[in-house]
């Protein structure tokens, strides 16, 4: 499978390190099938939002949980509202 961009890019908005990271990610994943990419890029926060409404917003709390945030940070997020 060949990876091609669909739109023109304004690379002036990105610094050299960001462009290098994007190039590395493209090189790493350019031959990975979409099912595997989806499994790699969707965590429990995404699945919970999807199961809820198929278009729900991921909450900060669920994103933090999926990222193994500390209990203190999770408590901070719970008490923020």
PyMOL commands that set and color helices and strands:
alter all, ss='L'
color gray80, all
select helices_A, chain A and resi 11-13+16-29+34-41+44-53+60-66+71-79
alter helices_A, ss='H'
color red, helices_A
deselect
rebuild
show_as cartoon
